[in-house]
Amino acid sequence: MQGLRRPAWLLASLSGLALTACGSVAPLPQGGALQPLITFGQRDGGEHPYVGTLLFVQNGEGYFSCTGTLLTPTVMLTAGHCVEGGGQANSETWVRFDEDAASDYFSPTSVWLEQKWIRAAQVIPHPLYDDYSAFPNTYDVGLVILSQPVNLGTYGQLPPLGYFDTTPQALLKAQVFEPVGYGLLGKAPPTSNKPIPDDYARYKGLQRFIEVNSTTTGSQSVKLTNNPGVGNGGGGTCNGDSGGPTLFNNTSVVAAVNSFSVTPNCKGNDFMFRMDTALAQNFVTPYLR
């Protein structure tokens, strides 16, 4: 679904090794507005109000965009590369939960952020996150602590420990997962002049399980489909979706966090940082008390 056309921001991806992090975006030109989406997906329609978008400055450059999941009124779950780069935590991070994140954009951006967004009081990467240097062990998980609470009826939840290791393969293959995010609808190959419509809004899609415990996933990631063939609303993720949740379909349980891909143009497969591991939950749960 296509929203209103807005001036495009220059898009750029955060990268680690030969991987493409699914977070975006780019320096913001004055008078511009972001335009990102879940690929092949559909508008969220208010289903996941606890999923929000981040704009941040990293290593003196900004603004970049990611997605995150509110676990409590002040604690948001996201990817490690959305809160730290090159060993430096974001110098500035803003969060918003409106489904249309930039429909009210006005210049200057700094004033728009102050008036319409929530400033992060702190951002916290996993202590072992190091720009994918230990790949396939990415440690790509982080938290954003908000400066003011967002009170909702529902928040994201952590999954059962060991879900991907103990669930039979047949059940994993039958399970439908739901990515939610504010990322790009897609990216055309460099040789293409075909425009891809975008909309800086919250979208959802459907994905299927492929594998865990491979040479690419290691023990920390899960490989999921990224294509339109998983029934109505099937799809995947792209730049700007990083840090967003991969939910068990029709629940608020975060099975994994959107992390990286290994193919260009946001096609092929997605790799998500598993939230069913002790490593992930031991990092997150102390901040939920």
C-alpha positions, 0 to 999 in steps of 0.5 A: 500500500502506498502512502502520500509522496514525500521528499526522499531522504538519502538512504544508506545502510549500516554494514558489518563485514559483508553483511547488510544490517537491516537498519537504515538510513542517512543524513537528513537534508533540511526539508526532507522526510524519511520513506521506509517499509516492510517488504511485500507487507501491509499497513499495521493498522494499529495492531502493534502500537508497542512497536516504534521507530528510532532516529539517531545520530551515530559517530557524528552522523545522522539521522539513522533509522531503526525499529524497536519494541516496547517491553515496558513503559520505558524499555525498548528492545532493538538491535545492537547496531541501532544503539552503537557503532564503531564502539561508540554509543549513539550520541542522540536517540529519539523514539516515536510510536505513531503509525505514520512517523513523519506525516507531521514533519516540519523544519528544522528537524531538531525542533520537530524531534523535540516537539513530536518525539521522545528522547532516549535517556540512555542506549545500551548495547549488549556488552559483547556487541562489536560490529559483527566482529565475532560473526556468526555470533553477532550479539546484535541486541540493544536497549533504549531507555526512554526519558518518559513512559509510554503507557499502553495496554500491551507490550512486547514479551520475551519468548520461552527459553530454547524455543528454536532448539527444542521445538520439532522441525515440523512445527518450526516449519509450520510456524508463521512469524510476523515482522513489524517495522518502519523500513524500506518497501524494497530496493531496486537493483543499481541498474534499474530505474524503476521507482519503489514506493515508500512510506515512513509508517509501521508495516507488518508481514509474514515469514517462515522458518528456514534454519538455526545452528548453521554456519551463517546463523551460529547459535544466536540467529534464526534464518527466515524467508524474505519473499511475498510467497507466505500467503496474503501479506507475506514478505520480509524486511529492509533498511530501517526494519533493523531492531524491529520484532519478529513476532509469533504471528498474532501474539506480542511475543518477540521470537527474534530481533531483526538483524542482518541479511547477506543478499542485496536489494532486500531480497533472499533471506533474513537473519534475526537475533534470537530472543529465546536464548539465555544470552539474550534474556540475561541481558534484557531482563535486569532492565525490566524489573 
